[in-house]
Amino acid sequence: MCGLRRGEGFMGDGEVKRITVVISSGPYTHERSYTALRLVLTALVEGLDVNVFLMEDGIFVAHKGQNPKMYSNALEWMQRAVREGAKLRVCGVCCEARGVRKEELIEEAEITTMEGLVEWIRESDQTIWI
């Protein structure tokens, strides 16, 4: 997928590394969230620990009930990433501003604040903003 052996990690030293991927674009408007989720799944396959933080319109990636007719389903990609071991946090302020309630998001989504994002940034070897 990205030229690394399974479990080698992006740093190439054999240690599992942690990345945080911040998704701020909503599904179905650009390919950014789809590309970010492809990166997340690839990183998981490569043996990295992965955190996903959804903010701004990116919160809709974890919104239940998606049924796109002409696009790959972002919710299914997100659910697959969580099943594969990704941790998921969603910006609560962003949800409130968009009228999205916790029960409208997948069960694994943890509603948090910018402090939750900062915590993950501190714990991560790399933070990628898409």
Legacy VTK file of the C-alpha trace (Angstrom):
# vtk DataFile Version 3.0
C-alpha trace
ASCII
DATASET POLYDATA
POINTS 130 float
0.000 0.000 0.000
2.623 2.551 0.958
5.851 0.590 0.522
6.247 -0.526 4.146
6.166 -4.020 5.559
3.250 -4.826 7.842
4.009 -3.631 11.377
7.084 -1.644 10.363
5.434 1.729 10.962
6.113 4.998 9.172
9.304 5.560 11.123
10.825 2.283 9.867
12.241 1.255 13.245
9.870 -1.627 14.004
8.019 0.221 16.771
4.304 0.835 16.503
3.777 4.576 16.227
0.667 6.618 16.895
-0.887 9.100 14.511
-3.840 11.407 14.894
-5.817 12.188 11.757
-8.057 15.254 11.952
-10.886 15.268 9.410
-12.579 18.631 8.975
-14.297 18.149 5.607
-17.662 16.502 5.331
-18.336 13.468 3.197
-19.634 13.830 -0.355
-18.508 17.439 -0.925
-14.828 16.746 -1.614
-12.779 13.588 -1.560
-10.872 14.734 1.529
-12.741 12.644 4.090
-12.623 9.587 1.822
-8.866 10.051 1.301
-8.370 10.533 5.051
-10.236 7.306 5.813
-8.146 5.426 3.242
-5.047 6.745 5.028
-6.450 5.677 8.408
-7.132 2.138 7.196
-3.719 1.869 5.546
-2.009 3.059 8.736
-3.909 0.456 10.758
-2.855 -2.299 8.346
0.733 -1.078 8.653
0.574 -1.526 12.432
0.148 2.046 13.621
-2.128 3.149 16.447
-4.605 5.586 14.916
-6.758 8.299 16.451
-9.422 9.990 14.318
-10.737 13.392 15.389
-13.762 14.735 13.493
-14.423 18.449 13.549
-16.253 21.124 11.556
-18.232 19.396 8.757
-16.085 16.300 9.281
-18.470 15.312 12.091
-20.880 14.074 9.423
-18.462 11.230 8.594
-19.737 9.473 11.749
-23.391 10.429 11.246
-25.787 7.454 11.153
-28.179 6.874 8.281
-25.943 7.804 5.373
-27.154 6.375 2.081
-25.199 7.958 -0.760
-26.180 6.701 -4.190
-23.194 7.890 -6.209
-20.358 7.806 -3.660
-18.564 5.355 -1.422
-20.290 5.386 1.984
-18.096 7.356 4.407
-19.915 5.942 7.424
-19.070 2.384 6.381
-15.399 3.360 5.988
-15.431 5.001 9.429
-17.061 1.954 11.017
-14.485 -0.313 9.377
-11.655 1.846 10.746
-13.106 1.615 14.265
-13.496 -2.170 13.930
-9.838 -2.331 12.885
-8.804 -0.454 16.044
-8.993 3.275 15.355
-10.139 5.470 18.228
-12.760 8.096 17.384
-13.468 11.469 18.943
-15.861 14.127 17.678
-15.845 17.844 18.455
-18.847 18.590 20.667
-18.917 22.308 19.832
-18.997 21.428 16.127
-21.889 19.009 16.725
-23.841 21.585 18.694
-23.316 24.253 16.027
-24.701 21.862 13.393
-27.599 20.541 15.470
-26.164 17.020 15.661
-26.899 15.016 18.818
-24.753 12.211 20.251
-27.405 9.611 19.428
-27.162 10.557 15.742
-23.515 9.456 15.667
-22.100 5.949 15.708
-21.855 4.435 19.166
-18.036 4.458 19.188
-17.866 8.241 18.754
-16.679 10.008 21.897
-17.902 13.603 22.096
-15.087 15.821 23.339
-13.600 19.298 23.177
-10.398 20.835 21.834
-8.734 19.563 25.009
-9.416 16.031 23.760
-7.705 16.859 20.486
-4.726 18.463 22.240
-4.366 15.366 24.421
-4.144 13.178 21.321
-1.713 15.563 19.601
0.590 15.349 22.621
0.417 11.540 22.623
0.963 11.176 18.864
4.139 10.959 16.861
2.398 12.637 13.906
-0.768 14.679 13.488
-2.257 14.910 10.022
-4.918 17.520 9.265
-7.135 16.775 6.269
LINES 1 131
130 0 1 2 3 4 5 6 7 8 9 10 11 12 13 14 15 16 17 18 19 20 21 22 23 24 25 26 27 28 29 30 31 32 33 34 35 36 37 38 39 40 41 42 43 44 45 46 47 48 49 50 51 52 53 54 55 56 57 58 59 60 61 62 63 64 65 66 67 68 69 70 71 72 73 74 75 76 77 78 79 80 81 82 83 84 85 86 87 88 89 90 91 92 93 94 95 96 97 98 99 100 101 102 103 104 105 106 107 108 109 110 111 112 113 114 115 116 117 118 119 120 121 122 123 124 125 126 127 128 129
